[in-house]
């Protein structure tokens, strides 16, 4: 049995689909709310659904859980309630870590590339305290994820007990099906697809960084299937522990992304540059790229999906279908 927090969300529901296909028993911890998130699980309904408020009451029954995959979080980069974000993204993660230590249960959790801030300290996923302390996240969400990474590193450095396997994954820019409930946090691929399909030019933010041209802002965009394959790899290899980047290792510009969307839609690229919203100025990462040597050294050898291939697959197999859900 595997317990997945955030199991009705974007990455969580795609992981649930893969585990369901393997006939693995999965406990989903999430709230479905009113945004249609239930549709993420429509094609593979879970047998158990636990409200996050009841999670530790459920865990107190000592269910035979093999691993917890902790993906649930407040993930909005514009979140402003510091107390709520700390309770949700740090305290809950610490409590789950300690529960796994006590019960001997494996623990895989979601960190984020937002912990790297503006990238001035690099994107090295070396988990030692000195390296982590050099990072300066740009927003509350990234700071909360960084705080938990630091706490884990401190636990390990102090020689305190650890879960039998622990893994933190610094997710870069993930895109793919089942993200439709995410509102303003939906992937740029989906947003540009909708603009182009409506016959409008694709809008991109003007650069707020000297030396970075409009449209030349670059991110490490990773197709959801590659993320799920990495999670399955870690679930299958309990001997692997540590903090790892999860991107493709290759940054691509937003202009590249728009071109890929237009090619998949069969239209000529048209881009309109618009001012960056005030709330994002100073919090916007103009470049991210994931060095992948540590996860490769741990045995993950899969080739990552190129941006053009992943975008075409997303659009043709999901967004342009009557049922866009996995």
N, C-alpha and C positions, 0 to 999 in steps of 0.2 A: 504494500500500500504506500502510495506517495501522496503527500499533502501539498497542494499548490495554493499559496495565498495569491490573491489577485487573479485567480484562475478563470474568471469570466472576462478579464481584460484582454488587451491586444496580444501580448506575448503569451500570457497565461492560457488563453483559449486555444491558440495555435499549438502550444505544448500539450494541452489536454487532448486535442485531436490526435496528435501523434501517439500519446500514451494509450488512448482509447483504441487506436488501431493495433497496438501491441497487446491488447487485452489486459493492460495493467489497471488495477483498481486505483482510482484517484478520488481524493477528497478535495473538493473545491471550496476555498474560503473566499467569499466575496459578497458584495451587495449588488443586486441587479438594478435597483433604482428605477427611474422613469425614462432613461435615455435610450432604451432599446437594446441594452447590453446583453439581454437574454438571447438575442439572436446570434451572438458569438458562439453559443453552445447549442443552438437549435439542431444542428446536424449530428451532434454527439452529446446528448444530455447526460449530465453526471448522475451517478447513483446517490451521492451525498453532497449536500450544499450547506455549508456552515456560515452563519453570519459572523463577521469579524468580532463583534461584541461578545459572542459566545465561544470564541476560539479556545480560551484556556479552560473553560468548563468542559469542552469536548476533550481537550488534551488530558484533563484530569482523570478521564476514564481509562487511561493507559491503552489507547488503541495500538495495534501492531504496526506502527508507522516505520517504514524503512528510511525515508528521507523527507525533509521539508524543502520545497523549492519556494523561496520567499520573494515573490514578485510584487506583492501589494505595497502601495505607497501613495502618498500625495506627490504626483509627478509634474504638476504644472510649474514651469520655470518662472512664472509670474506670481506664484503663491506668496502671500504676505503675512499670514497668521503664523508667527514663529513658534508659538507654544503648541499649536495643533500639528505643525510639520515636525517638530521635535518628538512629540508623543508618537506620531504615526511612523516616522521614518527612522528614528533612532531608538527610543525606549522600547517600542514593540520588537524591533530587530534584536536588541540586547536580551529581551525576555525570551525570545525564541531561541537565540544562541544558547542561553543558560539552560533552557529546557532540554535542548538537544545534548548538551554536555552531560546533564544529569541522567538522561535516558539512553545515552549512547546512540543517538540518531544522527544521520548525516544532514548537513545544512548547506544549501546552495542559495545564495542571495543576489539580488540585483543591486549593483552599484551603478555608476553612470559616468560617461565621458564628460559630463558637466563639472565633475570634480577637478578637471584640469584648468578651468578658468579660461583665460585668454591664450593659453598655450605657451606662455613665456617660460615656464618651467619644463616644457616638453610634455610628451604623452607616454612616458615610460611607466609601465605597470609594476615596476620593482616595489615589493610590498614593505620594504624596511621603513622604519619610522622617520629617519632623516629625509628620505626622498618624499614621503607623503607630506611631511611638514612644510615642504617648499611650495606646495600647491595652494592656489588662492582662487577658489570658486567665485563666480560672478553673481550668483543668485542664491536665495534661501534654499531652494531644492538641492542644488549642487553642494552647498555647504553641509546640509543634513546628511547627504550620502557620504561626503568626505568625513564627517564626524564619526560615522559608524565604521568606515574603513580604518580610521585612526584608532578607534576603540579596539577593533579586532587585532590590529597590529600590536597595540599595547598589551592586550591579553596574551598574545603569543610571545612577545618579548619578555614578559614577566614570568613565563613558564607555567602559567595557569592552565588548567585543564581545557581541552578543546573538543569539539565534536569529532567523531572518528574520521569524518571527512568534512572539510569546510572549503567553500569556494565562493569568492566574490567576483562578479562579472561586471566590468565597466562597459555597458552597452553604448555603442555609438548610435548613429542615426538609423533606426530600424524602420522599414516600411513594408507594407503588405496588407492582406485582407484581415478583417475583424478589428480595424482601428476606427471604425466609423462613429463610435460613440464619444470620441476624444475631444470634440469641439475644437478649440483653438490650438490644441496640442496634436492635432492630426498631422500626418506626414506631409511634407511639401509635395511629394509625388501626387498624392490624392488631391490636394488643393489645385495644383497646376492642371491635372487632368480635368477637373470640374470647370476651370476657367476656359480651357481650350475647347472642351466639348460644347460649352455654351456659346462658342464663336467669339470669345473675347481674347485679347492678347494675354499672355502669361505675365503676371506682375511679379517683380522681384524688388527687394529693398535696395535702395542706393547704399553704397558702402559708407560706413561711419569710421573707417580706418584709413589714415594716410598711406598711400602706396598700394592700396587694394582697390582695383577698379570695380565699378558696378558690374555685378554678375560674376565676378571672379572670386567672391567668397566661396570657400570650399569646405565640404564636410566628408566624412567617411560614411557613406550610405550603405547599409547592409540589408539584404533581402531576408525576410522573416524565416524562410526555410533554413537558411544558413545558421541563424540564431538557434532554432529548434534543434538542428543537428548537433550543434555544440553542447546544448543542454543535455541531449540524449547521450552524447559521448561522456559527459561528466557523470551522469546517472549510472552509466554502465561501468565506470572506472572509479570505484570507491577509494582507490589508492592515490588519486590525484587531489591535492589540496593547494590552495593559494589564491592570490588575487590576480585576475587576468583581464586584459583588454578583450573586447569582442567587437571587432570591426572587420573590414576587408584588408586593411593595411594600405589602402590607396585612396587618397582624398580626390574628390571630383567637384568641379565647380557647379554652382547653381545654373549657370548657362548650359553646362553639359546635361544637367538633369532636364531642363526644359526641352532641349533638343531631343533627348531620348523619349520624352512624353509625346512630342509632336510627331516623331517618326512612328511611334506605336499607334498614333491616331491617324496617321496618313495626311498630315497637314504641314504647311510651311511654318517654321518657327517665327513667332512674333513676341517680342518681349517689351514690356513697359516698366520702366524703373520708377518706383515711388519712394517718398521719404520714409525712413525708418520710424516707427512709432516711438514716441518719447519714452514709453515705459521700457523699451528694449535697448535704448542707447546706453552703452556702458555695460550691458548684460549679454550682449550678443557675441557668440563665438564666430569669428570670421574664418577660422581654419581649425579643423580637427583631422587627425590621422592616427590610426591605431597601430603601433608596432605590435606585431603578432608573434614574435619569436618565443615568448614564454609559453603560450598555449600550444604552439607548434612543438616545442621541446617536450611538452607533456604528452604528446602523441596524437594531437588533432591534425590530421594531414589533409582534410578535405579542401578542395579548390573552391574559393568563394565565387559567387555568382557575379559577373560583371554588371555594372549599373544598367547598361542598355538591355541586357537579357532579363534582369529582374523587373525592370519597369515594363517591358513588353509583356512579360508573364502576368504581372499584376493587372495590367489594363485588359489584356485579351481574355485571361482566364477568370477574372473576378469582376473588375469594375464595369466591363461591357457585357456582363452576363445578367440575366434576370435575378439570379441569386448570387450576390457578390460575397457571400460568407463561406468560410471553410467549414 
